[in-house]
Amino acid sequence: MPLFAGLPDYSRRSLAWHVPAVVLDGLVQGVAVLFLIVARKTLLASDAVVTILTIGPVGVMVFGNVLGVAMLGRSKRAFLVAAGLVGRLPLLLVFFVTDVRIYAAILVFSFFYYILFKPAENSIIQANYDKEQRGRIYGWLNSLMLLCAMAGAWAGGRILDASHDNYRYLIPAAGVLGFAAMMLYAFLPVRVMDYDAPRAVAKGVLAAYRNFFESLLKDAPFGRLELSFLIYGFGIIMLDPLLIIFVVDDLKLDYSAAAVAMGLIGQLAILALSPFVGRLFDRVRPGAMLGASVLLLIAFPIMLFFAHGTALLYAAYVVRGVAMSGILMVWNLGPIHYAEERDSTNYMGVHLTLTGVRGLFAPLLGMGTYYLLGIRGAFLVSAAIFVVAGVMSLAFARMEGTAG
């Protein structure tokens, strides 16, 4: 199998656990595409509830640096078990829920799993897969995850089209699969690493946020990458509530059609390109990949502006998928790149915290522009933000190359 060819024993042992974990987690991610559609289409969520549910998954990341600091130099197993308990088992409660407010509360609580899971997963990738092969391996794993996510989204859409009430069975089932995935991650064998000494980091919440600013200022290339991500993130996350409103209220899609757009088409492009993009990441500067990808992403909101049916919507998601294949590679592996031989959990914690900052405010920006300019005017604002972020990232990448 190409993924295993020429890998050391510790990487092979890791993949024996990592691959099934990715399969299960991918199925859950596919069903999760439909969580907000259920809120709007079946439970009749208001604009305010939709906004809260789009703030939640990203907004909770504002606490990422606290968890990243707490994980430094420690086994990540307990954090991964906690991710399963916090983020997946609560979804079983959806079986009993018909009120959108309770449904939203359960989802918001479950979103906290990610800030436990992601720094721990990055630590696994850093320890078990050598730098020369890391992008290639992550690209293949990401493709597998996306293939399973597409299957989960398609199956979930069909199940919900059969009966809108089936969300009470579908989402708890996803919770069970997601918990199993977290347990596989938790007990995956991790190579013992002798990291370079980290910069001294005090424990505690206030110290963690002081460390957040120090990390951005003392590692200038990392700080510049994060600034580019911050601006790009406002452009992409502001679209989250608008896309739910657009596909349900404006285009009036059923669950299957929404799943095809949001869970299959765009993911298919990422699936096809991830192995190639992973190999490319091993050879180029992260900022250059980010800048080129964000400039391509400008076409996504422009195409949405002109979309009045599924054809152009689907085409827009193809473009989004191509662009996101590069952006997601940098999002996931960029912090490891700048951590170099140090434990990457602190860098990923800082990265998640900034993601949380834009997650708190970008959906509000999206809804504000929606009320002021209409949904299509808001799409143009998003495109303008991508122009700024893409140009800035390419400029920073050139600075980094000159300094090197």
C-alpha positions in Angstrom: 0.0 0.0 0.0 1.5 3.4 -1.0 0.8 4.9 2.4 2.9 2.3 4.2 5.7 2.0 1.7 9.2 2.7 3.2 7.8 3.8 6.6 9.6 3.0 9.9 8.0 0.5 12.3 6.6 3.2 14.7 4.8 4.9 11.8 3.3 1.6 10.7 2.1 0.8 14.2 0.6 4.2 14.4 -1.3 3.9 11.1 -2.8 0.5 12.2 -4.8 2.6 14.8 -4.9 5.9 13.0 -6.6 4.6 9.8 -9.7 3.1 11.5 -9.9 6.2 13.7 -10.0 8.4 10.6 -12.6 6.2 9.0 -15.0 6.5 12.0 -14.3 10.2 12.5 -14.8 10.9 8.8 -18.3 9.3 8.9 -19.2 11.5 11.9 -17.8 14.7 10.1 -20.1 13.9 7.2 -23.2 13.6 9.3 -22.1 16.8 11.1 -22.5 18.8 7.9 -26.2 18.3 8.4 -26.4 19.4 12.0 -27.3 23.0 11.2 -29.5 22.0 8.3 -31.6 20.0 10.8 -31.7 23.0 13.1 -33.1 25.3 10.4 -35.1 22.9 8.2 -36.7 20.5 10.8 -36.5 22.4 14.1 -37.1 25.8 12.5 -34.2 27.6 14.1 -34.3 31.4 14.1 -31.5 33.5 12.5 -30.2 34.0 16.1 -29.9 30.3 16.8 -28.3 29.6 13.4 -25.7 32.3 14.2 -25.0 30.8 17.6 -24.5 27.4 16.1 -22.1 28.8 13.6 -20.2 30.7 16.3 -20.0 27.7 18.5 -17.7 25.2 16.7 -15.0 27.9 16.0 -15.7 30.3 18.9 -14.8 27.6 21.5 -11.3 27.5 20.1 -10.6 30.8 21.9 -9.7 28.5 24.8 -7.3 26.5 22.6 -4.1 28.0 24.0 -5.1 27.1 27.6 -5.3 23.4 26.5 -2.2 23.6 24.4 -0.2 24.8 27.3 -1.7 22.2 29.6 -0.7 19.4 27.3 3.0 20.5 27.0 5.3 17.6 27.9 2.4 15.3 29.0 0.7 12.2 27.6 -2.3 13.2 25.5 -4.3 10.1 26.2 -6.4 11.7 29.0 -7.2 14.7 26.8 -8.4 12.4 24.0 -10.6 10.4 26.3 -12.1 13.7 27.6 -12.7 14.7 23.9 -14.8 11.6 23.5 -16.7 12.2 26.7 -17.3 15.9 26.0 -17.8 15.9 22.3 -19.4 12.6 21.3 -21.4 11.0 24.0 -23.6 14.1 24.6 -25.0 13.6 21.1 -26.9 10.6 22.4 -29.2 13.0 24.2 -30.5 14.3 20.8 -32.7 11.2 20.7 -34.9 12.8 23.4 -34.9 16.4 21.9 -37.5 18.2 19.8 -36.9 21.7 21.1 -34.4 23.7 19.0 -33.0 25.5 22.1 -32.1 22.3 23.8 -30.7 20.9 20.5 -28.5 23.9 20.2 -27.3 23.7 23.8 -26.2 20.1 23.3 -24.4 20.9 20.1 -22.6 23.9 21.6 -21.4 21.8 24.5 -20.2 19.1 22.2 -18.1 21.6 20.2 -15.6 21.8 23.0 -14.2 18.4 22.1 -12.1 19.9 19.3 -9.8 22.0 21.5 -9.0 18.8 23.4 -8.6 16.7 20.3 -6.7 18.8 17.8 -3.6 19.7 19.7 -3.4 16.1 20.8 -3.8 14.8 17.3 -1.1 17.2 16.1 1.2 15.8 18.7 0.6 12.3 17.4 1.4 13.4 13.8 4.5 15.1 14.9 5.8 12.2 17.0 4.9 9.2 14.7 5.5 10.6 11.2 8.9 12.0 10.2 9.1 15.5 8.8 10.1 14.3 5.3 7.0 12.1 5.0 4.5 14.0 7.2 2.7 15.9 4.4 2.4 12.8 2.3 1.0 10.7 5.1 -1.4 13.5 6.3 -2.6 14.0 2.7 -3.5 10.3 2.4 -5.2 10.2 5.8 -7.1 13.4 5.0 -8.3 11.9 1.7 -9.5 8.8 3.5 -11.3 11.0 6.1 -13.0 13.0 3.4 -14.1 9.9 1.5 -15.8 8.7 4.7 -17.2 12.1 5.3 -18.8 12.1 1.9 -20.3 8.7 2.6 -21.6 10.0 5.9 -23.1 13.1 4.4 -24.7 11.3 1.5 -26.2 8.5 3.8 -27.3 11.1 6.4 -29.1 13.2 3.7 -30.9 10.1 2.4 -31.9 9.1 5.9 -33.3 12.6 6.7 -35.1 12.8 3.4 -36.9 9.6 4.3 -38.2 11.3 7.5 -37.1 14.6 9.0 -37.6 13.0 12.4 -34.8 10.6 11.7 -32.3 13.1 13.1 -33.2 11.6 16.5 -31.5 8.4 15.5 -28.9 9.6 13.1 -27.1 12.1 15.4 -26.9 9.7 18.4 -25.5 7.0 16.1 -22.9 9.5 15.0 -22.1 10.1 18.6 -21.4 6.4 19.2 -19.1 6.2 16.2 -17.3 9.4 17.2 -16.7 8.2 20.7 -15.1 5.0 19.3 -12.9 7.1 17.1 -11.7 9.1 20.1 -10.9 5.9 21.9 -8.8 4.7 19.0 -6.9 8.0 19.1 -6.5 7.8 22.8 -4.9 4.3 22.8 -2.9 4.7 19.6 0.8 4.0 20.3 2.8 7.2 20.3 6.6 7.3 20.0 8.4 8.8 23.0 10.0 12.0 21.8 13.0 13.9 23.1 11.8 17.4 22.1 14.0 20.4 22.1 13.4 22.4 25.3 10.3 24.6 24.9 10.3 28.3 25.8 9.5 28.5 29.5 5.7 28.5 29.8 3.9 29.0 33.1 0.7 27.1 33.8 -2.7 28.7 34.4 -5.3 30.5 32.4 -3.8 34.0 32.6 -0.3 32.7 31.9 -1.6 30.8 28.9 -3.0 34.0 27.3 0.3 35.9 28.1 2.1 33.0 26.4 -0.3 33.4 23.5 0.9 37.0 22.7 4.5 36.1 23.4 4.4 33.2 21.0 3.1 35.4 18.2 5.6 38.2 18.8 8.7 36.1 19.4 8.3 33.8 16.4 7.7 36.5 13.7 7.1 34.1 10.7 4.6 32.1 12.7 2.9 35.4 13.8 2.7 36.6 10.2 1.1 33.3 9.1 -1.5 33.6 11.9 -2.3 37.2 10.9 -3.0 36.0 7.4 -5.2 33.2 8.7 -7.0 35.7 11.0 -8.0 37.9 8.0 -8.9 35.0 5.7 -10.9 33.4 8.6 -13.2 36.4 8.8 -14.0 36.0 5.1 -14.8 32.2 5.3 -16.4 32.0 8.7 -18.8 35.0 8.0 -20.3 32.7 5.3 -21.2 29.9 7.7 -24.6 31.2 8.8 -25.3 32.7 5.4 -24.9 29.4 3.6 -27.4 27.7 5.9 -29.9 30.5 5.2 -29.0 30.4 1.5 -29.5 26.7 0.8 -32.6 26.4 3.0 -34.5 29.7 2.5 -33.3 31.0 -0.9 -32.6 27.8 -2.9 -35.0 25.6 -0.9 -32.9 22.5 -1.2 -33.9 19.2 0.4 -31.4 17.4 2.7 -29.9 15.3 -0.1 -29.2 18.2 -2.3 -27.7 20.2 0.6 -25.5 17.2 1.5 -24.3 16.9 -2.1 -23.2 20.6 -2.1 -21.9 21.0 1.4 -20.7 17.4 2.1 -19.8 15.7 -1.1 -18.8 18.0 -4.0 -16.4 20.3 -2.2 -15.0 17.3 -0.2 -14.4 15.4 -3.4 -12.0 18.0 -4.7 -10.1 18.0 -1.4 -10.1 14.2 -1.4 -8.6 14.1 -4.9 -6.0 16.8 -4.2 -4.9 16.1 -0.6 -2.1 13.5 -1.5 -0.6 15.9 -4.1 -1.0 18.9 -1.8 0.5 17.0 1.1 3.6 16.3 -1.0 3.7 19.9 -2.1 3.5 21.1 1.5 6.8 19.3 2.2 8.5 21.5 -0.4 7.0 25.0 -0.2 6.6 27.7 2.4 3.3 27.5 4.2 2.5 31.2 3.6 2.9 30.7 -0.2 0.5 27.8 -0.2 -2.0 29.7 1.9 -1.8 32.9 -0.2 -2.3 31.1 -3.5 -5.2 29.0 -2.1 -7.0 32.0 -0.6 -6.7 33.9 -3.9 -8.3 31.0 -5.7 -11.1 30.9 -3.0 -12.2 34.4 -4.1 -14.2 32.6 -6.9 -16.4 30.8 -4.3 -18.4 33.8 -3.0 -18.4 35.4 -6.5 -20.1 32.3 -7.9 -22.5 32.2 -5.0 -23.5 35.8 -5.8 -24.7 34.6 -9.3 -26.2 31.2 -8.1 -29.9 30.8 -8.4 -30.0 27.0 -8.6 -28.0 23.9 -7.8 -25.7 24.0 -11.0 -23.7 27.1 -10.0 -23.9 26.3 -6.3 -22.3 22.9 -7.0 -19.7 24.5 -9.2 -18.9 27.0 -6.5 -18.3 24.1 -4.0 -15.9 22.5 -6.5 -13.8 25.6 -6.5 -14.1 25.9 -2.7 -12.8 22.3 -2.4 -9.8 22.9 -4.6 -8.8 26.0 -2.7 -9.5 24.4 0.7 -7.2 21.5 -0.1 -4.3 23.9 0.3 -5.7 26.0 3.1 -6.5 23.0 5.3 -3.1 21.5 4.7 -1.5 24.7 6.0 -4.1 25.0 8.8 -3.3 21.5 10.1 0.5 21.3 9.5 1.6 24.9 9.7 1.9 25.0 13.5 4.0 21.8 13.4 6.3 23.4 10.7 7.0 26.4 12.9 7.4 24.4 16.1 10.3 22.6 14.4 11.7 20.1 17.0 9.7 21.5 20.0 6.4 20.0 21.2 3.8 21.5 18.8 0.9 21.5 21.2 1.7 25.1 22.3 1.8 26.3 18.7 -1.5 24.5 17.9 -3.0 26.0 21.0 -2.1 29.5 19.8 -3.4 28.7 16.3 -6.7 27.4 17.7 -7.1 30.5 20.0 -6.9 32.8 17.0 -9.3 30.6 15.1 -11.7 31.0 18.1 -11.3 34.8 18.0 -12.5 35.0 14.4 -15.1 32.3 15.1 -16.7 34.6 17.8 -17.0 37.6 15.6 -17.0 36.5 11.9 -20.6 35.0 12.0 -21.8 38.3 13.4 -20.1 40.1 10.6 -21.8 37.8 8.2 -25.2 38.4 9.6 -24.6 42.1 9.9 -23.7 42.4 6.2 -26.7 40.1 5.4 -29.1 42.5 7.1 -27.4 45.6 5.6 -26.6 44.5 2.1 -28.6 41.3 1.5 -27.1 37.8 1.3 -25.5 38.4 -2.1 -24.0 41.7 -1.0 -22.5 39.8 1.9 -20.9 37.3 -0.5 -19.1 40.2 -2.2 -17.7 41.4 1.2 -16.3 37.9 1.8 -14.6 38.0 -1.6 -13.0 41.4 -0.8 -11.6 40.0 2.5 -10.0 37.0 0.6 -8.2 39.5 -1.7 -6.6 41.2 1.3 -5.7 37.9 3.0 -4.3 36.3 -0.1 -2.1 39.2 -1.1 -0.9 39.6 2.4 0.1 36.0 2.8 2.1 35.9 -0.4 3.9 39.1 0.6 4.8 37.5 4.0 6.0 34.4 2.3 8.3 36.4 0.1 9.6 38.2 3.3 10.3 34.8 4.8 12.1 33.6 1.7 14.3 36.7 1.6 15.2 36.3 5.3 16.0 32.7 4.7 
